[in-house]
Amino acid sequence: MITAGQTASKLVEYAAKHRLVFEENGCKGCDLCVWVCPKNILKLDLDRVNAKGYNPVVCDNIDDCTACGMCAKICPDSVIMVERDAK
């Protein structure tokens, strides 16, 4: 769940059958979610930096997402939210 303190940060949402929400300005670009994604749909955006000066994670193809939640589980800063069957 996104708290009131998080709403000031830039939220980036990808939606298809499932929904991924990234709190972009909280991302430290650690790359853990990229490595754990079984579908290889996450990557660091090397062309942009967030408010903290890090390259944020982006989703290449939300249609391939299975909403396994591994990215959210491994994120040390809890900046990823996964919702299954978001229609």
Steps between C-alpha positions, in 0.01 A plus 500: 500500500625847419502732799442874512875560523554314175249697297744791468738271310461431132297183453540319169227252415494226241170323445373217288348188652720571802624829638847605614548826685848639562573783742760634262661757728554235769686266264876474563569314177634196686400274207375218726150500349649485151700188586216318678229559234432163333364669186790749462263793451665738748807713431671811628429810293855614431373814320332650808570563866247539781490765773770316696733481198454129424388327181146377572359164400254482208284224357559406136189290438225489760305254284758232585474561875369202698461702823722254685599780738868407512602858416297641788628235742867559424485883495690617809310830508150366424444736207326240279136399530349212300126449451366188337212513255475880500238575240 
